[in-house]
Amino acid sequence: MPSSIIYKAIPDGYPIIGEHMEFVTREIDIENFPLVDGEILVKNQYLSLDPYIRSKMRNPEIKANLSAYKIGEVLDGYGISIVVKSNNKNYQVGDYYYTHVPANAVSGIECLAKEISKYKVHESYFLGLLGMPGMTAYVGLNKIGKPVKGETIFISSALGAVGQVVGQLAKIKGLRVIGSAGDDSKIKYLNEELNFDGAFNYKTCNIDEKLKELCPNGIDIYFDNVGGEILDVVLNHLNNNGRVVSCGMISIYNFKTPYGIKNLFQVIKKRLLIQGFITSDHYQEIDLFIKEMGELIEQGKLKYKEDIVKGIQNAPEAFLNMLTGKNFGKVVVKIFK
């Protein structure tokens, strides 16, 4: 039976299942589902869970680049879908596509973003390594980080959907790569599987002392996925003309009063660049991105750790686990077990 995740109320802190989001089921007659000219009906196979979803759970009066969810709306995200009915000559039944979908089992969509049937990788990779997170890493590192061989890069949330790609691309470019995560098993994976030059558990150590130890010559690029206290500490370790790629601030998404940065004078003193970006501003480069990343995958130079959760009914819990760092890799929901 088709099912959905419904947005129920604006959370003050971490969302609560049943209070702020809810799993519901509904009847859909696929065979007799009406389609106007140009429409198709797709069955959603995979759903990507990403931190930006939390930023949409806000008061709609607060303006941002992404519109706020409306109460009663189906939560959405990037997904992999298969066409089950078509009234559009450009889309054939059985084709797989990568698109932005609501968090439910069946959707009526006018058009789709990217056909993936022709690519020889697992479909879920288009939600991570070859999807928005991978392109976020690609754009942020190359456009803002502007890496130079021999430099040192530090990556927070280094085994997240974006961080693990940044680290591997940086290694390929000849950088010294240091990362942080919040679990010892993640640190082991970064060091042993992704060949980071160093990594540490920020929850169990003194961040300042660890950066002194692992980055004795300072940091040239900081790929920031968390904001907050770690950003504040890193500012003291950046070299002159260092670059901060401001990708995310997951450490403050669930708090009314965010951490106040105290070391901003370093921006002037060290001539630092701190720049945020929106990946969709660079989608004109998606074909080049997929080509270059596809070649690296074929050459065996890229790995990608996924945390696949089975069943759409488990999406709310998986989303909370991601926000609290309990996931191990890119969180993807396989909608049908």
NUKOLMAR-103297 format. One record per residue (C-alpha): residue number from 1; x, y, z. Coordinates in nm, 2 decimals, decimal comma. Example, Ala and Ser with C-alpha at 12.3 -4.5 7.8 and 13.67 -1.06 7.14 Angstrom:
   num       px       py       pz
     1     1,23    -0,45     0,78
     2     1,37    -0,11     0,71
***
This chain:
   num       px       py       pz
     1     0,00     0,00     0,00
     2     0,14     0,35    -0,09
     3     0,27     0,54     0,21
     4     0,42     0,88     0,30
     5     0,59     1,08     0,56
     6     0,38     1,38     0,66
     7     0,51     1,70     0,81
     8     0,29     1,78     1,12
     9     0,44     2,07     1,32
    10     0,74     2,30     1,35
    11     1,00     2,15     1,59
    12     1,18     2,37     1,84
    13     1,47     2,12     1,87
    14     1,52     1,78     1,73
    15     1,20     1,66     1,55
    16     0,99     1,41     1,74
    17     0,83     1,12     1,55
    18     0,45     1,14     1,57
    19     0,46     1,50     1,68
    20     0,65     1,67     1,40
    21     0,65     1,40     1,13
    22     0,43     1,09     1,08
    23     0,42     0,78     0,87
    24     0,08     0,74     0,70
    25    -0,06     0,50     0,43
    26    -0,32     0,57     0,16
    27    -0,49     0,39    -0,12
    28    -0,38     0,46    -0,48
    29    -0,53     0,27    -0,78
    30    -0,22     0,27    -1,01
    31    -0,40     0,11    -1,30
    32    -0,67     0,37    -1,31
    33    -0,46     0,67    -1,19
    34    -0,54     0,96    -1,43
    35    -0,25     1,13    -1,61
    36    -0,29     1,44    -1,82
    37    -0,08     1,49    -2,13
    38     0,29     1,50    -2,05
    39     0,26     1,34    -1,71
    40     0,40     1,01    -1,58
    41     0,35     0,80    -1,27
    42     0,66     0,68    -1,09
    43     0,72     0,43    -0,81
    44     0,99     0,57    -0,58
    45     1,26     0,31    -0,51
    46     1,52     0,51    -0,30
    47     1,49     0,82    -0,09
    48     1,79     1,04     0,01
    49     1,79     1,18     0,37
    50     2,00     1,49     0,39
    51     2,05     1,76     0,66
    52     1,89     2,04     0,45
    53     1,55     1,87     0,51
    54     1,57     1,99     0,87
    55     1,63     2,35     0,76
    56     1,29     2,33     0,58
    57     1,11     2,24     0,90
    58     1,08     2,61     1,01
    59     0,84     2,90     1,03
    60     0,76     2,99     0,67
    61     0,80     3,36     0,76
    62     1,18     3,29     0,79
    63     1,31     3,32     0,43
    64     1,58     3,11     0,29
    65     1,70     2,96    -0,04
    66     1,47     2,66     0,02
    67     1,10     2,71     0,09
    68     0,97     2,59     0,43
    69     0,74     2,29     0,45
    70     0,37     2,35     0,49
    71     0,19     2,17     0,76
    72     0,04     1,85     0,62
    73     0,28     1,84     0,33
    74     0,47     1,52     0,23
    75     0,84     1,55     0,32
    76     1,05     1,54     0,01
    77     1,41     1,47    -0,10
    78     1,62     1,35    -0,38
    79     1,52     1,00    -0,50
    80     1,54     0,72    -0,75
    81     1,22     0,63    -0,92
    82     1,10     0,39    -1,18
    83     0,83     0,48    -1,43
    84     0,52     0,26    -1,39
    85     0,28     0,45    -1,61
    86     0,34     0,71    -1,88
    87     0,15     0,97    -2,08
    88     0,47     1,12    -2,21
    89     0,65     0,99    -2,52
    90     0,99     1,08    -2,37
    91     0,95     0,85    -2,07
    92     0,92     0,47    -2,10
    93     0,77     0,23    -1,84
    94     1,05     0,06    -1,66
    95     1,31     0,34    -1,69
    96     1,49     0,45    -1,38
    97     1,54     0,82    -1,31
    98     1,71     1,05    -1,05
    99     1,48     1,33    -0,95
   100     1,34     1,53    -0,65
   101     1,05     1,33    -0,51
   102     0,81     1,34    -0,22
   103     0,88     1,09     0,06
   104     0,61     0,85    -0,05
   105     0,58     0,53    -0,25
   106     0,41     0,66    -0,57
   107     0,42     1,00    -0,73
   108     0,27     1,17    -1,03
   109     0,54     1,39    -1,19
   110     0,54     1,61    -1,49
   111     0,91     1,58    -1,58
   112     1,22     1,41    -1,44
   113     1,57     1,55    -1,38
   114     1,81     1,29    -1,50
   115     1,79     0,95    -1,66
   116     2,01     0,69    -1,49
   117     1,92     0,37    -1,67
   118     2,22     0,39    -1,90
   119     2,48     0,41    -1,62
   120     2,66     0,10    -1,49
   121     2,66     0,18    -1,12
   122     2,41     0,10    -0,84
   123     2,11     0,33    -0,86
   124     2,16     0,46    -0,50
   125     2,49     0,61    -0,60
   126     2,29     0,89    -0,77
   127     2,18     0,99    -0,43
   128     2,53     1,02    -0,30
   129     2,86     0,98    -0,48
   130     2,71     1,08    -0,82
   131     2,42     1,29    -0,68
   132     2,38     1,61    -0,49
   133     2,63     1,52    -0,20
   134     2,90     1,42    -0,45
   135     2,85     1,73    -0,65
   136     2,86     1,94    -0,33
   137     3,20     1,79    -0,25
   138     3,32     1,84    -0,61
   139     3,20     2,21    -0,63
   140     3,30     2,31    -0,28
   141     3,65     2,16    -0,30
   142     3,73     2,28    -0,65
   143     3,55     2,62    -0,68
   144     3,61     2,75    -0,32
   145     3,88     2,53    -0,17
   146     4,11     2,57    -0,48
   147     4,34     2,29    -0,36
   148     4,71     2,29    -0,43
   149     4,92     1,98    -0,41
   150     5,09     1,95    -0,07
   151     4,84     2,16     0,12
   152     4,65     2,04     0,43
   153     4,28     2,01     0,44
   154     4,07     1,94     0,74
   155     3,71     1,80     0,70
   156     3,45     1,79     0,97
   157     3,18     1,52     0,95
   158     3,44     1,34     0,73
   159     3,24     1,02     0,69
   160     2,92     1,20     0,60
   161     2,76     1,20     0,26
   162     2,98     1,49     0,15
   163     3,28     1,46     0,37
   164     3,39     1,12     0,25
   165     3,39     1,24    -0,11
   166     3,59     1,55    -0,03
   167     3,85     1,35     0,15
   168     3,91     1,11    -0,14
   169     3,91     1,38    -0,40
   170     4,16     1,58    -0,19
   171     4,39     1,27    -0,16
   172     4,38     1,22    -0,54
   173     4,49     1,59    -0,58
   174     4,79     1,53    -0,35
   175     4,67     1,70    -0,03
   176     4,73     1,60     0,33
   177     4,39     1,50     0,45
   178     4,27     1,51     0,82
   179     3,91     1,44     0,93
   180     3,69     1,43     1,23
   181     3,38     1,23     1,32
   182     3,19     1,13     1,63
   183     3,25     0,76     1,66
   184     3,57     0,55     1,69
   185     3,44     0,30     1,42
   186     3,41     0,59     1,18
   187     3,77     0,70     1,26
   188     3,89     0,35     1,19
   189     3,71     0,35     0,85
   190     3,86     0,69     0,76
   191     4,21     0,58     0,84
   192     4,21     0,22     0,71
   193     3,96     0,23     0,42
   194     3,98     0,59     0,29
   195     4,35     0,63     0,37
   196     4,32     0,97     0,55
   197     4,65     1,10     0,69
   198     4,48     1,14     1,03
   199     4,14     1,14     1,19
   200     4,00     1,19     1,54
   201     3,68     1,15     1,74
   202     3,58     1,51     1,83
   203     3,36     1,38     2,12
   204     3,65     1,22     2,31
   205     3,94     1,45     2,27
   206     4,05     1,81     2,29
   207     4,00     1,94     1,94
   208     4,25     2,22     1,97
   209     4,53     1,98     2,08
   210     4,44     1,72     1,82
   211     4,47     1,98     1,54
   212     4,81     2,09     1,67
   213     4,91     1,72     1,66
   214     4,77     1,63     1,32
   215     4,82     1,96     1,15
   216     5,16     2,08     1,28
   217     5,20     2,31     0,98
   218     4,85     2,45     1,00
   219     4,54     2,41     0,78
   220     4,51     2,55     0,43
   221     4,15     2,44     0,36
   222     3,87     2,37     0,61
   223     3,57     2,19     0,46
   224     3,31     2,28     0,72
   225     3,00     2,06     0,75
   226     2,92     2,14     1,11
   227     2,98     2,50     1,20
   228     2,97     2,59     1,58
   229     3,26     2,52     1,81
   230     3,47     2,32     1,57
   231     3,47     2,61     1,32
   232     3,57     2,84     1,60
   233     3,87     2,63     1,70
   234     3,98     2,58     1,34
   235     4,00     2,95     1,27
   236     4,30     2,96     1,51
   237     4,47     2,68     1,31
   238     4,42     2,82     0,96
   239     4,72     2,94     0,77
   240     4,74     3,29     0,61
   241     4,51     3,30     0,30
   242     4,33     2,99     0,42
   243     3,99     2,89     0,27
   244     3,68     2,78     0,46
   245     3,43     2,60     0,25
   246     3,11     2,66     0,44
   247     2,90     2,36     0,33
   248     2,67     2,29     0,63
   249     2,62     2,37     1,00
   250     2,45     2,06     1,13
   251     2,57     2,13     1,49
   252     2,33     2,43     1,51
   253     2,02     2,32     1,31
   254     1,83     2,19     1,62
   255     1,90     2,47     1,87
   256     1,72     2,81     1,91
   257     2,05     2,98     2,03
   258     2,34     2,88     1,80
   259     2,70     2,87     1,92
   260     2,86     3,21     1,90
   261     3,19     3,23     1,70
   262     3,46     3,41     1,91
   263     3,76     3,39     1,68
   264     3,64     3,59     1,38
   265     3,93     3,84     1,41
   266     4,14     3,57     1,25
   267     3,95     3,63     0,92
   268     4,12     3,97     0,90
   269     4,45     3,88     1,06
   270     4,51     3,58     0,83
   271     4,33     3,72     0,52
   272     4,09     3,42     0,53
   273     3,82     3,34     0,28
   274     3,49     3,20     0,43
   275     3,24     3,12     0,15
   276     2,91     2,94     0,14
   277     2,75     2,80    -0,17
   278     2,44     2,63    -0,30
   279     2,51     2,33    -0,52
   280     2,21     2,38    -0,74
   281     2,38     2,71    -0,86
   282     2,63     2,49    -1,04
   283     2,41     2,23    -1,20
   284     2,52     2,34    -1,55
   285     2,83     2,14    -1,47
   286     2,66     1,82    -1,38
   287     2,76     1,64    -1,70
   288     3,13     1,72    -1,65
   289     3,09     1,62    -1,28
   290     2,94     1,28    -1,37
   291     3,20     1,22    -1,64
   292     3,50     1,29    -1,41
   293     3,35     1,10    -1,11
   294     3,25     0,81    -1,33
   295     3,61     0,78    -1,46
   296     3,74     0,78    -1,10
   297     3,50     0,51    -1,01
   298     3,60     0,29    -1,31
   299     3,96     0,34    -1,21
   300     3,88     0,21    -0,86
   301     3,99     0,54    -0,70
   302     3,66     0,62    -0,52
   303     3,47     0,43    -0,25
   304     3,14     0,53    -0,10
   305     3,00     0,42     0,23
   306     2,62     0,40     0,24
   307     2,39     0,35     0,54
   308     2,08     0,19     0,37
   309     1,77     0,17     0,57
   310     1,49    -0,06     0,45
   311     1,13     0,05     0,45
   312     0,98     0,39     0,41
   313     0,82     0,35     0,76
   314     1,18     0,36     0,91
   315     1,26     0,70     0,74
   316     1,17     0,92     1,04
   317     1,40     0,73     1,27
   318     1,68     0,72     1,01
   319     1,65     1,10     0,97
   320     1,69     1,15     1,35
   321     1,99     0,92     1,35
   322     2,15     1,13     1,08
   323     2,09     1,45     1,27
   324     2,25     1,30     1,58
   325     2,54     1,14     1,40
   326     2,43     0,77     1,46
   327     2,45     0,70     1,08
   328     2,75     0,53     0,92
   329     2,78     0,68     0,58
   330     2,53     0,83     0,34
   331     2,17     0,77     0,46
   332     1,95     0,62     0,19
   333     1,60     0,47     0,24
   334     1,52     0,17     0,03
   335     1,15     0,24     0,02
   336     1,04    -0,12    -0,05
   337     1,22    -0,39     0,16
***
